[in-house]
Every structure is written in structure tokens, then in C-alpha cells.
Amino acid sequence: MTIFAHPDDAEFSCSATVAKWAKAGCEITYVLITSGNIGTHDTTYTPETLREVREREQRNACNVLGVKHVEFLRHDDGRLVADLNLRRELVRLIRKYRPEVVFCGDPTQVFWLNNRINHPDHRAAALAAIDAVFPACEMELLWPEAGPAWKVHGVYVRTEEGLNTWIDASDTIETKIKALREHHSQLDDNTGLEEMIHQRMADAGKAHGLAYAEAFRVIKLKE
């Protein structure tokens, strides 16, 4: 299961690994907490029309990757808060789909790639995901109406700090790029997307003998 704030967040963060695991037979669920409905400078959109566009783009990207389930929670883009209501929603989905692992961002990462500020929605989504995974979703007496308790085996955190796991993405980097290309409202042909993805993933894999890799900090909760 992936839990991120906006459409395209998971594609940038972990989609080569998602494609690799889906191809191997894993059942993948995407959870989008917002639908990115204010994520544009194009004022011809309204929040409602942009939501429709971005949800369609996300479904198309998921089809490219082999993702089986997509859940849109439709919280307000740009105003996301990691509160108890959101935690309960995520607990319900984790208990429903019973994933072995959850991918999310890093709630502590305010600055990104040395010269960028991490979006506050990204941090809120990551904190909500981690708090839902542990201990909430495994506590039988907490929100029993959300379904039977479930223990996630591990959390794959997309971060720049404390990396300990590198996934070989040599066979799926092009699938990642193809999935990202489905987000037409966010990316155009002049963004240098392919060069950026190739460079980042080559840098991630270089020290580990891999042509391309996605890197994570993995927190094991169950052996």
C-alpha cells in the first residue's frame, strides 16, 4: 500500500518498486489523501474540474503500473492536517486491504534535495500514515468499527536521511516514467522529466552496483 498526499506523489517516490512488485504478483493499493485539486497555476481550472482531471490521471498511471486498487479520500489540498479523523480513515483502509508493507514520505523532512521546501501536505500525509500503521491499526480496542486489527510488517519511507534499502529498478524505470507521463496537468514535455529520473535513480544505485534504484529507509515492525 502507498499512502501519499497528492496524485503523482507515489509515482515520484516509489513507482518503479511498485511496478516491479506488481509484475511479481503483489496486490498494490494506492491511497491518495487529497486529489490535488488546487495543484495548478492555471486559473481555467476550478477545484472541482481539477480534481476530476487529477483523479483520472492517477487512475491511468495506476493502470500503467499494475496497481489493483485506488482510494481517494478527497481531503482539502493545501490544508491537510494529520488529525484523528484522518488517522481513523487510514486505519480503516489498512485493515480493509491488510498490506504487508506501507510506502509513505518522511514527516520530519522540511527541506528536500538541499534546496527545496517539502510541501506541508507531504509531511502531514506521512505523519498520518505512520501514526495509522503504528500503533493504531494493530490495536483491537481502537476503532473496532474500522475492521479487525492488522499489523503491517514494515514501512518504506521515501526520504533523504537514514537510507538502508535500495531496490533494483533497472527493469522498471521506464514504466515509472511512463506512469509519470500520465499526469499531464502537472508535467509537460519541457520539464526534463526523463533526464531527472534517470539521474536520480542512477545516483541512488551507483554505490550498490545497480544501474538504477529507488532508495528507502525501511522500518521493520514484524520479522
N, C-alpha and C positions, 0 to 999 in steps of 0.2 A: 504494500500500500504506500502511495505517496500522499503527503499532506502538505500543500503549499497555498499561498495566498491568492495567486492570480493564474489565469491561463498563461502558458509559456514558461512559468517558473520551473516546473518539473522538467520541461524539455531542456532548459539550460543546465539544470542541476544534475540530472541522473538518467536522462532518457536513453543513452547508449547502454547503460546497465539494464534498464527496463526492457529494451528491445532484446538484449542478449538473453535475459531470463524468460521473457515471454516466448522466445523462439525455442527455449529448452523445455517449455511446457508449464511454466509457472503462471498462475492466475493473478493478474495485476489489477488493482483498483486504484483509480485516481480520485482524490478528494480535492476540490477547489473551494476554498472558503469564501472568496469573493469571485465575481465573474469579470473583474477588471473593468467595470462599467464606467469609470472616469479616466481610464488609462489612455488618453489621447490629447493632442493639441488641436485636433480637427473639430472645429465647432459645428460642422454639419451633422455630427452625431448628437443624439440625446443619450442620457444614461441608459434608457430602455433599448434603443436601437443598437448601441454599442454592446450591451450585454448579450443581445441575440447574436451579434456577429462573433463575439469572442467565445461564446459557448459553442457555436458551430465550428469555429476554427479549432477549438480544443478537442471536440469530438473527432474531427478529421485527423488531427495529429495523433490521437489515440488509436485510430484505425491503422495508421502507418506503423505504429509501434507494436501493435498486437495487444493493447490494453483491453481487458474484458469489461470492466465496469467503470463508469464515470459518475461521480456525485458532485452536484453544485449546491452549495449551501446558501449562496446569494446574500452574504453579509455585505455591508456597505464598503465599497472600495475606498481606500484612503482614510477610513475611520475605524479600522479593525482594532478590537480590544480583546485580549486573552482573558475573558471573564468566565464565570462558572457556566453560563448558558452555552457558550461555545465549547467548553470542555465537555459538557454533557452530550452535545451533538456529536462530537468526535468519539466519545466513549461508545455511543450507540452504533456508530459505523464500524469501529474496531471490533466490537462484539458481534456485529452482524456478519462481517466478512472474515474475521478471525485470521488476520495476516500473521505470518511468521516474522516478518520484518517491516519496519516503517521507515520511509525516507522523509527527511524534513530538513529545514535550514538550521542555522545556528542562532539562537535567541540572544547570544552575547555579542554578536558581531555587528558593531555600529559602523565600522569602516571596512571597506571592501576593496581588495586589489590595490591597496596602498593609497589610492587617490579618489575613491568614491564613497559616498554615504549609503549604507544599506537602507532600503526602504523600510519605514516603521511597520508596514503591514507584513513584511517578510519576517521581522523579528517577533511580532505578535503571533503570527501563524506558527512559527517554530516553537515558541513557548507553549502555546495551546496544545500543539501536537505532543510535545514531550510530557506535559502535565497529564494529558489524557492517557498516554501509554503507561506512565508510572506515577503514582500507584493506582490512579483512578480505575482503569478498565479491569484491573485484576481484583478489585475489592468487591466481594459478593454482596455486601450490605449497602454499597453506594450505588444509587440509581438502579435498583433491580429491574425497574420497568424498561431499562435500556437493553436488557438481554443478559444471558449468562456471562459471568466473569470470564475474561480471557487474558492470558499472559503472552505478550509479544516476546519473541526470542531476542530481538536486537533492534537498535535504532541506527540507521545510516545517516549521519549528519553531514550535510554539504557545508563545508567550512574551509577556511584557510589555515586554521590552527589545529595542532594535535592530530594530524592525519596519521592513520595507521593501517589503511586498507586501500589497495589500488586494484581496480577491476579492469582487466584487459578489454578494451573496446575497439580493437583493431578491425573486427568484423562488423561492427555496428555503428561506427562513427558516421557513415554516410546516411544510415537510417535516422540517426539523431538530427542531422542537418535537414533531411527531407521533412521530418516532423516539424522542425522549427519553421521551415518554409510555409507551413500551413497557416502560420499566424500572420496573415497578410496585413492586418490592420496595424501591426507593430513593427514589421520588418519590411524593408523594400530591397530592391536589387543593389542598392548602393551602400549597404551597411557594412560590407566586408565580412559578412557572417561566416562564410566558409573558411576564410583565412584565419579569422579569430578563433573559431572552434578547433581547427587543425593545430594552431599554435599552442593553445591552452592544453589540449589533450596530449600533444606531443611532449610538452614540458612536464606534464604530470607523469607520463610513462617513462621518460628517458632514464631516470635513475634506477628504474626497476626492470630494465630490459624489455620494455613494451613499446611498440610503435605509437600506440595511443591508449590512454587510460582515463578513467574517472576516479577521483580520489575522495575518500570519506574518512571521517572519524567514526568508527563503529563502537557503540556502547552495547556490550553484551548483557542481557538480562536473564538469559537462560542458556545453559550449555546444550 
